[in-house]
Amino acid sequence: MRRRWLRTKERDRAIVYTTDEQVLDGLLVTDASDGIVLIDVRVRSDGDVDLQGEIYVPRERVRFVQLLARSS
């Protein structure tokens, strides 16, 4: 049975560390069985490059996800 721990955190800020040494900082939109989707993404590992649109990260590329509390 697959855990849906990210599902409750949708639209929270997430920092995603990938297996190919990328660090993506954005808002979590979707947690699917095969990956996650982020919006408003900044690539921290590449000189703070902003990306437009939705960014899909396949589950096999996700090494670690850090969820940050929303600021009030």
PDB file with one MODEL, atoms N, CA, C and O in Angstrom:
MODEL        1
ATOM      1  N   MET A   1       0.833  -1.182   0.000  1.00  0.00           N
ATOM      2  CA  MET A   1       0.000   0.000   0.000  1.00  0.00           C
ATOM      3  C   MET A   1       0.880   1.249   0.000  1.00  0.00           C
ATOM      4  O   MET A   1       1.809   1.365   0.800  1.00  0.00           O
ATOM      5  N   ARG A   2       0.587   2.154  -0.880  1.00  0.00           N
ATOM      6  CA  ARG A   2       1.383   3.369  -1.003  1.00  0.00           C
ATOM      7  C   ARG A   2       0.899   4.435  -0.023  1.00  0.00           C
ATOM      8  O   ARG A   2      -0.301   4.685   0.095  1.00  0.00           O
ATOM      9  N   ARG A   3       1.819   5.041   0.658  1.00  0.00           N
ATOM     10  CA  ARG A   3       1.468   6.118   1.588  1.00  0.00           C
ATOM     11  C   ARG A   3       1.212   7.401   0.812  1.00  0.00           C
ATOM     12  O   ARG A   3       1.870   7.662  -0.195  1.00  0.00           O
ATOM     13  N   ARG A   4       0.284   8.183   1.265  1.00  0.00           N
ATOM     14  CA  ARG A   4      -0.075   9.431   0.605  1.00  0.00           C
ATOM     15  C   ARG A   4       0.312  10.619   1.485  1.00  0.00           C
ATOM     16  O   ARG A   4      -0.466  11.563   1.620  1.00  0.00           O
ATOM     17  N   TRP A   5       1.492  10.584   2.078  1.00  0.00           N
ATOM     18  CA  TRP A   5       1.873  11.619   3.028  1.00  0.00           C
ATOM     19  C   TRP A   5       2.005  12.993   2.386  1.00  0.00           C
ATOM     20  O   TRP A   5       1.785  13.999   3.061  1.00  0.00           O
ATOM     21  N   LEU A   6       2.354  13.071   1.114  1.00  0.00           N
ATOM     22  CA  LEU A   6       2.467  14.385   0.479  1.00  0.00           C
ATOM     23  C   LEU A   6       1.103  14.966   0.139  1.00  0.00           C
ATOM     24  O   LEU A   6       0.955  16.186   0.054  1.00  0.00           O
ATOM     25  N   ARG A   7       0.113  14.116  -0.055  1.00  0.00           N
ATOM     26  CA  ARG A   7      -1.218  14.581  -0.474  1.00  0.00           C
ATOM     27  C   ARG A   7      -1.759  15.654   0.460  1.00  0.00           C
ATOM     28  O   ARG A   7      -2.372  16.615  -0.005  1.00  0.00           O
ATOM     29  N   THR A   8      -1.552  15.517   1.749  1.00  0.00           N
ATOM     30  CA  THR A   8      -2.079  16.491   2.707  1.00  0.00           C
ATOM     31  C   THR A   8      -1.279  17.787   2.701  1.00  0.00           C
ATOM     32  O   THR A   8      -1.701  18.772   3.307  1.00  0.00           O
ATOM     33  N   LYS A   9      -0.150  17.803   2.037  1.00  0.00           N
ATOM     34  CA  LYS A   9       0.716  18.967   2.046  1.00  0.00           C
ATOM     35  C   LYS A   9       0.663  19.761   0.743  1.00  0.00           C
ATOM     36  O   LYS A   9       1.495  20.641   0.523  1.00  0.00           O
ATOM     37  N   GLU A  10      -0.307  19.457  -0.122  1.00  0.00           N
ATOM     38  CA  GLU A  10      -0.376  20.147  -1.404  1.00  0.00           C
ATOM     39  C   GLU A  10      -0.460  21.657  -1.221  1.00  0.00           C
ATOM     40  O   GLU A  10      -1.131  22.158  -0.318  1.00  0.00           O
ATOM     41  N   ARG A  11       0.231  22.360  -2.092  1.00  0.00           N
ATOM     42  CA  ARG A  11       0.347  23.821  -2.106  1.00  0.00           C
ATOM     43  C   ARG A  11       1.269  24.349  -1.022  1.00  0.00           C
ATOM     44  O   ARG A  11       1.382  25.563  -0.850  1.00  0.00           O
ATOM     45  N   ASP A  12       1.924  23.474  -0.294  1.00  0.00           N
ATOM     46  CA  ASP A  12       2.971  23.917   0.617  1.00  0.00           C
ATOM     47  C   ASP A  12       4.255  24.051  -0.172  1.00  0.00           C
ATOM     48  O   ASP A  12       4.411  23.445  -1.232  1.00  0.00           O
ATOM     49  N   ARG A  13       5.161  24.837   0.340  1.00  0.00           N
ATOM     50  CA  ARG A  13       6.458  24.990  -0.298  1.00  0.00           C
ATOM     51  C   ARG A  13       7.265  23.729  -0.057  1.00  0.00           C
ATOM     52  O   ARG A  13       7.329  23.214   1.060  1.00  0.00           O
ATOM     53  N   ALA A  14       7.884  23.238  -1.133  1.00  0.00           N
ATOM     54  CA  ALA A  14       8.682  22.023  -1.049  1.00  0.00           C
ATOM     55  C   ALA A  14      10.047  22.268  -1.681  1.00  0.00           C
ATOM     56  O   ALA A  14      10.164  22.931  -2.712  1.00  0.00           O
ATOM     57  N   ILE A  15      11.057  21.730  -1.053  1.00  0.00           N
ATOM     58  CA  ILE A  15      12.392  21.714  -1.638  1.00  0.00           C
ATOM     59  C   ILE A  15      12.684  20.259  -1.964  1.00  0.00           C
ATOM     60  O   ILE A  15      12.694  19.396  -1.086  1.00  0.00           O
ATOM     61  N   VAL A  16      12.921  20.008  -3.248  1.00  0.00           N
ATOM     62  CA  VAL A  16      13.108  18.639  -3.737  1.00  0.00           C
ATOM     63  C   VAL A  16      14.567  18.455  -4.143  1.00  0.00           C
ATOM     64  O   VAL A  16      15.089  19.193  -4.978  1.00  0.00           O
ATOM     65  N   TYR A  17      15.206  17.476  -3.550  1.00  0.00           N
ATOM     66  CA  TYR A  17      16.580  17.110  -3.892  1.00  0.00           C
ATOM     67  C   TYR A  17      16.493  15.878  -4.786  1.00  0.00           C
ATOM     68  O   TYR A  17      15.876  14.879  -4.415  1.00  0.00           O
ATOM     69  N   THR A  18      17.107  15.949  -5.955  1.00  0.00           N
ATOM     70  CA  THR A  18      16.981  14.856  -6.914  1.00  0.00           C
ATOM     71  C   THR A  18      18.236  13.990  -6.946  1.00  0.00           C
ATOM     72  O   THR A  18      19.284  14.367  -6.421  1.00  0.00           O
ATOM     73  N   THR A  19      18.111  12.838  -7.565  1.00  0.00           N
ATOM     74  CA  THR A  19      19.236  11.904  -7.665  1.00  0.00           C
ATOM     75  C   THR A  19      20.326  12.412  -8.586  1.00  0.00           C
ATOM     76  O   THR A  19      21.447  11.906  -8.546  1.00  0.00           O
ATOM     77  N   ASP A  20      20.021  13.411  -9.424  1.00  0.00           N
ATOM     78  CA  ASP A  20      21.050  13.977 -10.311  1.00  0.00           C
ATOM     79  C   ASP A  20      21.562  15.326  -9.800  1.00  0.00           C
ATOM     80  O   ASP A  20      22.010  16.173 -10.573  1.00  0.00           O
ATOM     81  N   GLU A  21      21.483  15.502  -8.465  1.00  0.00           N
ATOM     82  CA  GLU A  21      22.076  16.642  -7.761  1.00  0.00           C
ATOM     83  C   GLU A  21      21.395  17.980  -8.025  1.00  0.00           C
ATOM     84  O   GLU A  21      22.006  19.025  -7.800  1.00  0.00           O
ATOM     85  N   GLN A  22      20.151  17.981  -8.493  1.00  0.00           N
ATOM     86  CA  GLN A  22      19.388  19.218  -8.652  1.00  0.00           C
ATOM     87  C   GLN A  22      18.649  19.518  -7.351  1.00  0.00           C
ATOM     88  O   GLN A  22      18.265  18.606  -6.618  1.00  0.00           O
ATOM     89  N   VAL A  23      18.454  20.808  -7.074  1.00  0.00           N
ATOM     90  CA  VAL A  23      17.673  21.228  -5.916  1.00  0.00           C
ATOM     91  C   VAL A  23      16.579  22.153  -6.449  1.00  0.00           C
ATOM     92  O   VAL A  23      16.860  23.250  -6.933  1.00  0.00           O
ATOM     93  N   LEU A  24      15.324  21.694  -6.351  1.00  0.00           N
ATOM     94  CA  LEU A  24      14.176  22.440  -6.853  1.00  0.00           C
ATOM     95  C   LEU A  24      13.366  22.979  -5.689  1.00  0.00           C
ATOM     96  O   LEU A  24      13.031  22.239  -4.764  1.00  0.00           O
ATOM     97  N   ASP A  25      13.050  24.266  -5.731  1.00  0.00           N
ATOM     98  CA  ASP A  25      12.305  24.935  -4.668  1.00  0.00           C
ATOM     99  C   ASP A  25      11.023  25.483  -5.288  1.00  0.00           C
ATOM    100  O   ASP A  25      11.079  26.373  -6.136  1.00  0.00           O
ATOM    101  N   GLY A  26       9.855  24.956  -4.869  1.00  0.00           N
ATOM    102  CA  GLY A  26       8.607  25.419  -5.454  1.00  0.00           C
ATOM    103  C   GLY A  26       7.406  25.025  -4.608  1.00  0.00           C
ATOM    104  O   GLY A  26       7.544  24.552  -3.480  1.00  0.00           O
ATOM    105  N   LEU A  27       6.219  25.233  -5.181  1.00  0.00           N
ATOM    106  CA  LEU A  27       4.979  24.864  -4.501  1.00  0.00           C
ATOM    107  C   LEU A  27       4.509  23.508  -4.996  1.00  0.00           C
ATOM    108  O   LEU A  27       4.410  23.280  -6.201  1.00  0.00           O
ATOM    109  N   LEU A  28       4.221  22.615  -4.070  1.00  0.00           N
ATOM    110  CA  LEU A  28       3.748  21.282  -4.406  1.00  0.00           C
ATOM    111  C   LEU A  28       2.299  21.365  -4.875  1.00  0.00           C
ATOM    112  O   LEU A  28       1.432  21.852  -4.150  1.00  0.00           O
ATOM    113  N   VAL A  29       2.042  20.884  -6.100  1.00  0.00           N
ATOM    114  CA  VAL A  29       0.700  20.915  -6.668  1.00  0.00           C
ATOM    115  C   VAL A  29       0.074  19.534  -6.644  1.00  0.00           C
ATOM    116  O   VAL A  29      -1.080  19.386  -6.242  1.00  0.00           O
ATOM    117  N   THR A  30       0.817  18.516  -7.070  1.00  0.00           N
ATOM    118  CA  THR A  30       0.276  17.170  -7.190  1.00  0.00           C
ATOM    119  C   THR A  30       1.282  16.140  -6.720  1.00  0.00           C
ATOM    120  O   THR A  30       2.474  16.226  -7.014  1.00  0.00           O
ATOM    121  N   ASP A  31       0.776  15.165  -5.984  1.00  0.00           N
ATOM    122  CA  ASP A  31       1.548  13.990  -5.604  1.00  0.00           C
ATOM    123  C   ASP A  31       0.894  12.803  -6.285  1.00  0.00           C
ATOM    124  O   ASP A  31      -0.142  12.323  -5.825  1.00  0.00           O
ATOM    125  N   ALA A  32       1.475  12.323  -7.368  1.00  0.00           N
ATOM    126  CA  ALA A  32       0.933  11.181  -8.105  1.00  0.00           C
ATOM    127  C   ALA A  32       1.767   9.946  -7.798  1.00  0.00           C
ATOM    128  O   ALA A  32       2.834  10.047  -7.192  1.00  0.00           O
ATOM    129  N   SER A  33       1.285   8.793  -8.211  1.00  0.00           N
ATOM    130  CA  SER A  33       2.005   7.551  -7.937  1.00  0.00           C
ATOM    131  C   SER A  33       3.340   7.486  -8.658  1.00  0.00           C
ATOM    132  O   SER A  33       4.249   6.779  -8.223  1.00  0.00           O
ATOM    133  N   ASP A  34       3.464   8.219  -9.759  1.00  0.00           N
ATOM    134  CA  ASP A  34       4.695   8.154 -10.549  1.00  0.00           C
ATOM    135  C   ASP A  34       5.584   9.380 -10.417  1.00  0.00           C
ATOM    136  O   ASP A  34       6.651   9.425 -11.030  1.00  0.00           O
ATOM    137  N   GLY A  35       5.177  10.378  -9.633  1.00  0.00           N
ATOM    138  CA  GLY A  35       6.010  11.559  -9.459  1.00  0.00           C
ATOM    139  C   GLY A  35       5.260  12.693  -8.782  1.00  0.00           C
ATOM    140  O   GLY A  35       4.130  12.524  -8.324  1.00  0.00           O
ATOM    141  N   ILE A  36       5.909  13.857  -8.726  1.00  0.00           N
ATOM    142  CA  ILE A  36       5.295  15.035  -8.129  1.00  0.00           C
ATOM    143  C   ILE A  36       5.358  16.188  -9.122  1.00  0.00           C
ATOM    144  O   ILE A  36       6.209  16.215 -10.011  1.00  0.00           O
ATOM    145  N   VAL A  37       4.438  17.143  -8.954  1.00  0.00           N
ATOM    146  CA  VAL A  37       4.394  18.325  -9.813  1.00  0.00           C
ATOM    147  C   VAL A  37       4.542  19.553  -8.933  1.00  0.00           C
ATOM    148  O   VAL A  37       3.869  19.690  -7.912  1.00  0.00           O
ATOM    149  N   LEU A  38       5.436  20.446  -9.348  1.00  0.00           N
ATOM    150  CA  LEU A  38       5.685  21.701  -8.644  1.00  0.00           C
ATOM    151  C   LEU A  38       5.375  22.870  -9.576  1.00  0.00           C
ATOM    152  O   LEU A  38       5.480  22.741 -10.796  1.00  0.00           O
ATOM    153  N   ILE A  39       4.991  24.018  -8.996  1.00  0.00           N
ATOM    154  CA  ILE A  39       4.864  25.256  -9.758  1.00  0.00           C
ATOM    155  C   ILE A  39       5.711  26.321  -9.075  1.00  0.00           C
ATOM    156  O   ILE A  39       6.167  26.140  -7.946  1.00  0.00           O
ATOM    157  N   ASP A  40       5.917  27.447  -9.782  1.00  0.00           N
ATOM    158  CA  ASP A  40       6.739  28.548  -9.247  1.00  0.00           C
ATOM    159  C   ASP A  40       8.084  28.026  -8.757  1.00  0.00           C
ATOM    160  O   ASP A  40       8.490  28.278  -7.622  1.00  0.00           O
ATOM    161  N   VAL A  41       8.762  27.300  -9.628  1.00  0.00           N
ATOM    162  CA  VAL A  41       9.990  26.597  -9.247  1.00  0.00           C
ATOM    163  C   VAL A  41      11.227  27.450  -9.485  1.00  0.00           C
ATOM    164  O   VAL A  41      11.342  28.154 -10.488  1.00  0.00           O
ATOM    165  N   ARG A  42      12.133  27.365  -8.546  1.00  0.00           N
ATOM    166  CA  ARG A  42      13.459  27.960  -8.680  1.00  0.00           C
ATOM    167  C   ARG A  42      14.466  26.827  -8.535  1.00  0.00           C
ATOM    168  O   ARG A  42      14.408  26.056  -7.577  1.00  0.00           O
ATOM    169  N   VAL A  43      15.393  26.728  -9.492  1.00  0.00           N
ATOM    170  CA  VAL A  43      16.442  25.704  -9.447  1.00  0.00           C
ATOM    171  C   VAL A  43      17.596  26.293  -8.636  1.00  0.00           C
ATOM    172  O   VAL A  43      18.361  27.116  -9.139  1.00  0.00           O
ATOM    173  N   ARG A  44      17.712  25.874  -7.406  1.00  0.00           N
ATOM    174  CA  ARG A  44      18.730  26.416  -6.491  1.00  0.00           C
ATOM    175  C   ARG A  44      20.136  25.943  -6.839  1.00  0.00           C
ATOM    176  O   ARG A  44      21.112  26.648  -6.581  1.00  0.00           O
ATOM    177  N   SER A  45      20.241  24.768  -7.417  1.00  0.00           N
ATOM    178  CA  SER A  45      21.554  24.194  -7.700  1.00  0.00           C
ATOM    179  C   SER A  45      22.152  24.721  -8.998  1.00  0.00           C
ATOM    180  O   SER A  45      23.264  24.342  -9.367  1.00  0.00           O
ATOM    181  N   ASP A  46      21.428  25.585  -9.690  1.00  0.00           N
ATOM    182  CA  ASP A  46      21.874  26.066 -11.001  1.00  0.00           C
ATOM    183  C   ASP A  46      21.873  27.590 -11.043  1.00  0.00           C
ATOM    184  O   ASP A  46      21.466  28.186 -12.040  1.00  0.00           O
ATOM    185  N   GLY A  47      22.324  28.215  -9.968  1.00  0.00           N
ATOM    186  CA  GLY A  47      22.405  29.668  -9.931  1.00  0.00           C
ATOM    187  C   GLY A  47      21.071  30.366  -9.776  1.00  0.00           C
ATOM    188  O   GLY A  47      20.899  31.473 -10.287  1.00  0.00           O
ATOM    189  N   ASP A  48      20.124  29.757  -9.089  1.00  0.00           N
ATOM    190  CA  ASP A  48      18.800  30.334  -8.849  1.00  0.00           C
ATOM    191  C   ASP A  48      18.077  30.707 -10.138  1.00  0.00           C
ATOM    192  O   ASP A  48      17.742  31.871 -10.357  1.00  0.00           O
ATOM    193  N   VAL A  49      17.840  29.716 -10.983  1.00  0.00           N
ATOM    194  CA  VAL A  49      17.117  29.902 -12.235  1.00  0.00           C
ATOM    195  C   VAL A  49      15.631  29.683 -11.983  1.00  0.00           C
ATOM    196  O   VAL A  49      15.241  28.655 -11.430  1.00  0.00           O
ATOM    197  N   ASP A  50      14.792  30.650 -12.385  1.00  0.00           N
ATOM    198  CA  ASP A  50      13.342  30.511 -12.252  1.00  0.00           C
ATOM    199  C   ASP A  50      12.795  29.761 -13.455  1.00  0.00           C
ATOM    200  O   ASP A  50      13.193  30.018 -14.591  1.00  0.00           O
ATOM    201  N   LEU A  51      11.877  28.828 -13.201  1.00  0.00           N
ATOM    202  CA  LEU A  51      11.236  28.055 -14.271  1.00  0.00           C
ATOM    203  C   LEU A  51       9.762  28.421 -14.353  1.00  0.00           C
ATOM    204  O   LEU A  51       9.120  28.663 -13.331  1.00  0.00           O
ATOM    205  N   GLN A  52       9.230  28.461 -15.561  1.00  0.00           N
ATOM    206  CA  GLN A  52       7.825  28.779 -15.795  1.00  0.00           C
ATOM    207  C   GLN A  52       7.009  27.495 -15.925  1.00  0.00           C
ATOM    208  O   GLN A  52       7.538  26.459 -16.328  1.00  0.00           O
ATOM    209  N   GLY A  53       5.726  27.563 -15.584  1.00  0.00           N
ATOM    210  CA  GLY A  53       4.827  26.429 -15.765  1.00  0.00           C
ATOM    211  C   GLY A  53       4.969  25.383 -14.678  1.00  0.00           C
ATOM    212  O   GLY A  53       5.544  25.622 -13.616  1.00  0.00           O
ATOM    213  N   GLU A  54       4.422  24.207 -14.984  1.00  0.00           N
ATOM    214  CA  GLU A  54       4.481  23.085 -14.061  1.00  0.00           C
ATOM    215  C   GLU A  54       5.719  22.243 -14.337  1.00  0.00           C
ATOM    216  O   GLU A  54       6.073  22.003 -15.491  1.00  0.00           O
ATOM    217  N   ILE A  55       6.364  21.806 -13.285  1.00  0.00           N
ATOM    218  CA  ILE A  55       7.561  20.981 -13.403  1.00  0.00           C
ATOM    219  C   ILE A  55       7.245  19.606 -12.822  1.00  0.00           C
ATOM    220  O   ILE A  55       6.871  19.479 -11.656  1.00  0.00           O
ATOM    221  N   TYR A  56       7.401  18.588 -13.650  1.00  0.00           N
ATOM    222  CA  TYR A  56       7.151  17.213 -13.227  1.00  0.00           C
ATOM    223  C   TYR A  56       8.477  16.563 -12.852  1.00  0.00           C
ATOM    224  O   TYR A  56       9.443  16.617 -13.613  1.00  0.00           O
ATOM    225  N   VAL A  57       8.516  15.949 -11.672  1.00  0.00           N
ATOM    226  CA  VAL A  57       9.703  15.229 -11.213  1.00  0.00           C
ATOM    227  C   VAL A  57       9.302  13.768 -11.023  1.00  0.00           C
ATOM    228  O   VAL A  57       8.509  13.461 -10.133  1.00  0.00           O
ATOM    229  N   PRO A  58       9.840  12.857 -11.851  1.00  0.00           N
ATOM    230  CA  PRO A  58       9.506  11.434 -11.697  1.00  0.00           C
ATOM    231  C   PRO A  58       9.932  10.921 -10.324  1.00  0.00           C
ATOM    232  O   PRO A  58      10.976  11.315  -9.805  1.00  0.00           O
ATOM    233  N   ARG A  59       9.134  10.057  -9.751  1.00  0.00           N
ATOM    234  CA  ARG A  59       9.387   9.534  -8.409  1.00  0.00           C
ATOM    235  C   ARG A  59      10.793   8.918  -8.293  1.00  0.00           C
ATOM    236  O   ARG A  59      11.441   9.066  -7.257  1.00  0.00           O
ATOM    237  N   GLU A  60      11.268   8.233  -9.338  1.00  0.00           N
ATOM    238  CA  GLU A  60      12.584   7.600  -9.253  1.00  0.00           C
ATOM    239  C   GLU A  60      13.732   8.621  -9.215  1.00  0.00           C
ATOM    240  O   GLU A  60      14.863   8.256  -8.893  1.00  0.00           O
ATOM    241  N   ARG A  61      13.459   9.888  -9.538  1.00  0.00           N
ATOM    242  CA  ARG A  61      14.488  10.933  -9.463  1.00  0.00           C
ATOM    243  C   ARG A  61      14.493  11.666  -8.126  1.00  0.00           C
ATOM    244  O   ARG A  61      15.423  12.421  -7.842  1.00  0.00           O
ATOM    245  N   VAL A  62      13.463  11.456  -7.299  1.00  0.00           N
ATOM    246  CA  VAL A  62      13.362  12.156  -6.019  1.00  0.00           C
ATOM    247  C   VAL A  62      14.208  11.438  -4.970  1.00  0.00           C
ATOM    248  O   VAL A  62      13.977  10.270  -4.656  1.00  0.00           O
ATOM    249  N   ARG A  63      15.182  12.154  -4.442  1.00  0.00           N
ATOM    250  CA  ARG A  63      16.008  11.607  -3.367  1.00  0.00           C
ATOM    251  C   ARG A  63      15.443  11.987  -2.008  1.00  0.00           C
ATOM    252  O   ARG A  63      15.394  11.165  -1.093  1.00  0.00           O
ATOM    253  N   PHE A  64      15.016  13.237  -1.882  1.00  0.00           N
ATOM    254  CA  PHE A  64      14.586  13.762  -0.582  1.00  0.00           C
ATOM    255  C   PHE A  64      13.656  14.935  -0.818  1.00  0.00           C
ATOM    256  O   PHE A  64      13.884  15.726  -1.734  1.00  0.00           O
ATOM    257  N   VAL A  65      12.599  15.068   0.000  1.00  0.00           N
ATOM    258  CA  VAL A  65      11.679  16.200  -0.074  1.00  0.00           C
ATOM    259  C   VAL A  65      11.612  16.859   1.283  1.00  0.00           C
ATOM    260  O   VAL A  65      11.374  16.200   2.295  1.00  0.00           O
ATOM    261  N   GLN A  66      11.823  18.164   1.301  1.00  0.00           N
ATOM    262  CA  GLN A  66      11.697  18.939   2.534  1.00  0.00           C
ATOM    263  C   GLN A  66      10.474  19.834   2.375  1.00  0.00           C
ATOM    264  O   GLN A  66      10.427  20.662   1.465  1.00  0.00           O
ATOM    265  N   LEU A  67       9.478  19.677   3.257  1.00  0.00           N
ATOM    266  CA  LEU A  67       8.283  20.511   3.234  1.00  0.00           C
ATOM    267  C   LEU A  67       8.445  21.613   4.252  1.00  0.00           C
ATOM    268  O   LEU A  67       8.844  21.367   5.390  1.00  0.00           O
ATOM    269  N   LEU A  68       8.135  22.829   3.843  1.00  0.00           N
ATOM    270  CA  LEU A  68       8.287  23.994   4.717  1.00  0.00           C
ATOM    271  C   LEU A  68       6.922  24.517   5.119  1.00  0.00           C
ATOM    272  O   LEU A  68       5.996  24.548   4.308  1.00  0.00           O
ATOM    273  N   ALA A  69       6.800  24.929   6.373  1.00  0.00           N
ATOM    274  CA  ALA A  69       5.541  25.468   6.866  1.00  0.00           C
ATOM    275  C   ALA A  69       5.232  26.776   6.155  1.00  0.00           C
ATOM    276  O   ALA A  69       6.125  27.551   5.812  1.00  0.00           O
ATOM    277  N   ARG A  70       3.954  26.993   5.946  1.00  0.00           N
ATOM    278  CA  ARG A  70       3.521  28.246   5.317  1.00  0.00           C
ATOM    279  C   ARG A  70       3.786  29.405   6.292  1.00  0.00           C
ATOM    280  O   ARG A  70       3.603  29.285   7.503  1.00  0.00           O
ATOM    281  N   SER A  71       4.214  30.507   5.720  1.00  0.00           N
ATOM    282  CA  SER A  71       4.428  31.672   6.571  1.00  0.00           C
ATOM    283  C   SER A  71       3.100  32.399   6.765  1.00  0.00           C
ATOM    284  O   SER A  71       2.290  32.478   5.841  1.00  0.00           O
ATOM    285  N   SER A  72       2.882  32.917   7.942  1.00  0.00           N
ATOM    286  CA  SER A  72       1.607  33.577   8.256  1.00  0.00           C
ATOM    287  C   SER A  72       1.617  35.020   7.835  1.00  0.00           C
ATOM    288  O   SER A  72       0.626  35.725   8.024  1.00  0.00           O
TER     289      SER A  72
ENDMDL
END
